[in-house]
Amino acid sequence: MTRTRGKKPAVEPGLIPAPGGLLDWRDASHFDRWQDRPCALCDHPTPMRSHAGEPVHKSCAESWIAAHPVEARLGRFASDVQAGRRRGDDHA
């Protein structure tokens, strides 16, 4: 039997709620008590962090999941859609 060691998957089955459902972010890993950062979706400061550690309000994340259920179930998030792009890098 082969065991694989590595990083824990970013999303575990059952952690992403059905569209319209609520996230359970009671775990301390979803809160940065030291620094507020701009939300990945609305740009307002937040101490909240997604499953991948990116700054996002819980309500913003839930709204995004409701609007993008397939991507959310695949473990993607709003900022994953434009991988490799930086904020403000929208020049033609």
Backbone bond lengths (Angstrom), bond angles and torsions (degrees), N, CA, C in turn:
res aa  C-N    CA-C-N  psi(-1)  N-CA   C-N-CA  omega(-1)  CA-C   N-CA-C  phi
1 M - - - 1.453 - - 1.523 108.99 -
2 T 1.307 116.56 128.46 1.452 121.53 -178.08 1.521 109.80 -98.94
3 R 1.302 114.85 129.70 1.466 119.86 175.97 1.511 108.60 -104.28
4 T 1.287 114.83 140.06 1.461 118.87 176.65 1.509 108.88 -111.32
5 R 1.307 114.14 133.52 1.457 119.57 176.46 1.510 107.68 -110.26
6 G 1.262 115.69 143.55 1.458 119.02 179.87 1.500 110.56 172.80
7 K 1.293 113.50 -167.06 1.451 119.55 -179.18 1.520 110.89 -70.33
8 K 1.301 114.43 147.43 1.448 121.05 173.82 1.529 108.16 -67.73
9 P 1.331 119.30 138.17 1.465 119.50 179.58 1.525 110.94 -58.64
10 A 1.323 116.28 145.19 1.462 121.65 -177.98 1.527 111.32 -61.61
11 V 1.303 116.98 -34.28 1.457 120.84 -178.73 1.517 109.07 -128.94
12 E 1.303 116.04 128.36 1.446 120.65 175.57 1.516 108.21 -101.92
13 P 1.340 117.85 144.72 1.462 119.41 178.80 1.524 110.81 -53.07
14 G 1.300 116.14 136.71 1.456 120.89 178.94 1.517 113.89 94.95
15 L 1.333 118.42 -15.22 1.461 119.87 -179.15 1.520 112.01 -79.07
16 I 1.323 117.49 -27.42 1.456 121.32 -179.97 1.526 107.65 -91.73
17 P 1.319 116.94 119.81 1.470 118.93 -178.45 1.526 111.72 -73.17
18 A 1.298 115.57 161.50 1.465 120.77 172.90 1.523 107.73 -63.60
19 P 1.341 117.37 154.71 1.469 119.05 177.91 1.526 111.05 -50.75
20 G 1.317 116.05 130.70 1.456 121.16 -177.72 1.518 112.72 91.15
21 G 1.332 117.21 -10.27 1.461 121.41 178.95 1.518 110.80 -82.08
22 L 1.318 116.10 174.91 1.460 121.69 -178.33 1.520 110.87 -110.68
23 L 1.319 116.33 142.01 1.455 122.02 175.29 1.525 109.58 -76.76
24 D 1.323 116.64 148.09 1.459 122.03 175.18 1.528 106.90 -103.18
25 W 1.325 116.02 96.09 1.453 121.21 -177.94 1.526 110.76 -111.20
26 R 1.330 117.66 38.05 1.460 120.48 178.99 1.523 112.00 -75.11
27 D 1.328 117.29 -19.26 1.457 122.39 179.29 1.533 109.88 -66.17
28 A 1.310 116.82 141.42 1.470 122.03 -177.33 1.532 113.14 -63.16
29 S 1.321 117.74 -19.95 1.474 119.37 -179.31 1.525 112.28 -67.17
30 H 1.330 117.45 -13.32 1.461 121.09 179.44 1.531 112.67 -93.76
31 F 1.328 116.75 11.15 1.464 120.37 -176.98 1.519 110.14 -137.51
32 D 1.320 116.63 127.48 1.470 122.27 176.11 1.521 107.23 -105.81
33 R 1.301 116.41 103.36 1.462 119.26 -176.23 1.517 112.87 -76.37
34 W 1.323 118.08 -6.60 1.449 121.04 -176.72 1.517 114.52 -98.89
35 Q 1.341 118.04 -28.52 1.456 117.98 -172.54 1.532 112.16 -150.15
36 D 1.328 115.10 128.26 1.463 120.65 169.70 1.529 107.24 -85.00
37 R 1.310 116.04 139.91 1.464 121.39 177.01 1.520 108.33 -130.66
38 P 1.336 118.03 160.82 1.465 120.27 179.44 1.531 111.40 -65.47
39 C 1.309 115.82 132.90 1.464 122.59 178.11 1.536 108.87 -59.61
40 A 1.317 117.09 139.01 1.467 122.16 179.57 1.528 111.72 -65.15
41 L 1.327 117.22 -16.92 1.452 120.47 -176.61 1.522 114.49 -108.75
42 C 1.336 117.98 -38.50 1.468 119.18 -175.80 1.528 113.94 -117.44
43 D 1.317 118.28 -6.78 1.464 124.60 179.13 1.527 115.46 69.98
44 H 1.328 119.04 3.76 1.465 120.75 175.07 1.530 108.41 -84.20
45 P 1.341 118.40 146.58 1.460 121.21 -177.95 1.531 112.53 -60.94
46 T 1.339 115.52 143.36 1.455 120.64 177.41 1.527 110.72 -152.60
47 P 1.342 116.97 143.44 1.461 119.78 172.97 1.542 111.09 -88.16
48 M 1.323 117.43 -5.36 1.466 121.59 -177.19 1.524 110.80 -77.24
49 R 1.345 116.30 148.46 1.458 122.11 179.84 1.528 109.41 -132.57
50 S 1.331 115.52 144.24 1.459 121.33 178.88 1.530 110.10 -75.49
51 H 1.326 116.42 -178.31 1.457 121.39 177.23 1.521 112.06 -59.79
52 A 1.333 116.60 -25.85 1.461 121.37 179.98 1.524 112.15 -97.02
53 G 1.324 117.54 4.17 1.455 121.19 177.23 1.511 115.40 87.47
54 E 1.329 117.93 6.75 1.456 119.14 179.56 1.529 110.04 -86.51
55 P 1.335 117.36 146.75 1.459 120.63 -177.82 1.524 111.54 -69.88
56 V 1.323 116.01 127.52 1.468 121.23 178.14 1.525 108.86 -164.61
57 H 1.315 116.27 138.48 1.465 119.94 174.14 1.524 108.87 -68.79
58 K 1.296 116.91 144.96 1.461 121.11 178.81 1.520 110.16 -58.90
59 S 1.322 117.46 -42.48 1.468 120.37 -179.39 1.530 111.23 -66.68
60 C 1.334 117.61 -36.34 1.468 120.72 177.00 1.529 109.77 -65.07
61 A 1.329 116.78 -43.43 1.461 120.96 179.78 1.531 110.84 -63.20
62 E 1.331 116.97 -42.42 1.465 120.22 179.32 1.525 111.40 -64.67
63 S 1.314 117.25 -38.74 1.468 120.51 176.93 1.522 110.88 -65.20
64 W 1.336 116.45 -40.54 1.461 119.93 179.33 1.530 110.63 -65.37
65 I 1.328 116.71 -41.97 1.472 120.79 178.37 1.515 110.44 -61.17
66 A 1.335 117.22 -41.70 1.468 120.69 179.37 1.526 111.27 -62.99
67 A 1.338 116.85 -35.43 1.464 121.05 -178.64 1.528 112.67 -83.97
68 H 1.342 117.96 -20.85 1.471 122.54 -176.33 1.534 110.70 -134.14
69 P 1.337 118.62 59.76 1.465 120.55 -173.86 1.527 114.48 -62.39
70 V 1.316 118.65 -36.11 1.471 120.55 -178.58 1.521 110.38 -66.92
71 E 1.337 116.71 -48.11 1.459 120.49 178.93 1.524 111.04 -60.74
72 A 1.321 116.58 -40.52 1.463 121.14 -179.07 1.525 110.81 -63.76
73 R 1.312 118.04 -43.62 1.470 121.72 179.74 1.523 111.80 -66.61
74 L 1.332 117.27 -23.83 1.468 121.23 177.53 1.528 111.51 -85.06
75 G 1.334 116.29 0.07 1.458 120.60 178.32 1.510 113.84 88.76
76 R 1.313 117.34 10.92 1.463 121.05 178.99 1.519 109.61 -89.25
77 F 1.319 114.96 164.10 1.457 120.34 176.40 1.516 107.76 -141.11
78 A 1.298 117.52 169.44 1.469 122.73 -174.81 1.519 112.35 -50.81
79 S 1.304 117.98 -45.12 1.458 119.99 -177.44 1.520 112.33 -74.19
80 D 1.340 118.61 -15.94 1.463 121.81 177.87 1.521 111.57 -73.35
81 V 1.322 117.63 -25.27 1.456 122.03 -174.72 1.518 111.37 -59.88
82 Q 1.318 116.92 -37.14 1.457 121.08 -178.95 1.519 109.88 -110.41
83 A 1.316 116.57 52.50 1.462 120.89 -178.07 1.522 110.17 -55.63
84 G 1.317 115.16 136.79 1.452 120.14 178.71 1.514 114.03 91.06
85 R 1.323 117.20 -13.85 1.466 120.03 177.76 1.503 109.58 -92.69
86 R 1.298 114.87 147.43 1.465 120.27 177.54 1.518 109.60 -103.11
87 R 1.305 115.38 153.60 1.465 120.91 177.24 1.522 108.54 -57.05
88 G 1.320 116.66 130.88 1.442 121.02 178.96 1.520 113.34 86.86
89 D 1.329 117.27 -1.78 1.463 120.85 -179.41 1.524 109.00 -92.76
90 D 1.324 116.37 66.45 1.457 120.04 -176.06 1.527 111.90 -119.68
91 H 1.323 116.00 27.30 1.459 118.82 -179.59 1.535 110.46 -75.72
92 A 1.330 116.41 156.94 1.454 120.84 -177.96 1.509 111.65 -82.18
